Amino acid sequence: MKQKTNGAEQTAVAERQHFGLSLWVTVFAAFALLLSPAQQAKAADSSYVVTEIVETFEYDIVEPEYGVETPSQWSAAPAQAVYGPFRVISADTVEMSGTVDSYSPAQFQKMLQHFPKIKRINMIDCDGSIDEEANLNLARQIRRAGISTHVPARGSIRSGAVELFLAGVRHTADKGAEFVVHSWMDEDGREANDYPPHDPVHAEYLNYYTEMGIPADKARAFYRLTNSVPFAEQLKLSRNDLARFQLLH
C-alpha cells in the first residue's frame, strides 16, 4: 500500500533536502580552502600537467695555443719567442740557458727562419748536452750562420757547452765568466780514457776543434786537459787557461 504525503509534509521534506545540500556545499568549500593550489587544481580536475623548468648554461671551450705560427707574431712579442734553450731578446740577439738535446738543432733552425738577423748568442747558464751528435750539429749551424757567442760576467758554460761556445765566429767572455770541463761519456758509460789513443772517436773532437779555428797543437793539449778529469768531476778553467789554449777569439 502506497503512502501519501500532504502539502505540508512535502514542504518540510523539500526544506530538509535544501538544508542538507547547503551544508554539503559549505563543507566542500571549506575543505577546498585548506588545499594547496596544486591540490585544488587536482581536486578540480583529476588530470593535470606538471611543468619543470630547466635552466641551461653555455660555456665557451678555449683550446690552449702552443707555439707561434708566423714570424710577425713572434716579432710582436719577443719575450715569448722561446726555442728550446734559446730565447730571443732583440732582433739580433738571443740568450741561451739549459741543456742541448736532440731537438735543439731543429729549434735553432726555426728560430733563424723567424729571426734571420740574429748575430749574437749570450750564453747565460748552459750545462752541456744529452746528445753529443746534436750538440756538434748545432755548433756547426751556429758557425755557418755567422753568429758570435759570448759568456757574460757570472755566466756559466759547462761540459759540451764549451764546445758550443767555440762555434761562434767570434767567441768572447767577460771577466768572471765560468768555464767548466770534464771527460765525455758515451751511452754505454765509457769515458774518453776508456778508448785507445788512436780510436777514431778522439779524432771527431780534435777535428772539430781545429775546424773551429784552434791550432792543432792547442786542440790536442786542450783535449788532454778535459779528459784528465772524470765525467763525474769538474775542472774550472782559469782566464789564463782560456788564453793558453786560444779559446777566446
Stockholm file with secondary structure:
# STOCKHOLM 1.0

chainA/1-249         MKQKTNGAEQTAVAERQHFGLSLWVTVFAAFALLLSPAQQAKAADSSYVVTEIVETFEYDIVEPEYGVETPSQWSAAPAQAVYGPFRVISADTVEMSGTVDSYSPAQFQKMLQHFPKIKRINMIDCDGSIDEEANLNLARQIRRAGISTHVPARGSIRSGAVELFLAGVRHTADKGAEFVVHSWMDEDGREANDYPPHDPVHAEYLNYYTEMGIPADKARAFYRLTNSVPFAEQLKLSRNDLARFQLLH
#=GR chainA/1-249 SS CCCCCCHHHHHHHHHHHHHHHHHHHHHHHHHHHHSCHHHHHHHHCSCCCCCCCCCCCCCCCCCCCCSCCSHHHHHHCGGGCEETTEEECSSSEEEEEEEECTTHHHHHHHHHHHCTTCCEEEEEEEEEESCHHHHHHHHHHHHHTTCEEEECTTCEEETHHHHHHTTSSSEEECTTCEEEECCCBCTTSCBGGGSCTTCHHHHHHHHHHHHTTCCHHHHHHHHHHHHTSCTTSCEECCHHHHHHTTCCC
#=GC SS_cons         CCCCCCHHHHHHHHHHHHHHHHHHHHHHHHHHHHSCHHHHHHHHCSCCCCCCCCCCCCCCCCCCCCSCCSHHHHHHCGGGCEETTEEECSSSEEEEEEEECTTHHHHHHHHHHHCTTCCEEEEEEEEEESCHHHHHHHHHHHHHTTCEEEECTTCEEETHHHHHHTTSSSEEECTTCEEEECCCBCTTSCBGGGSCTTCHHHHHHHHHHHHTTCCHHHHHHHHHHHHTSCTTSCEECCHHHHHHTTCCC
//
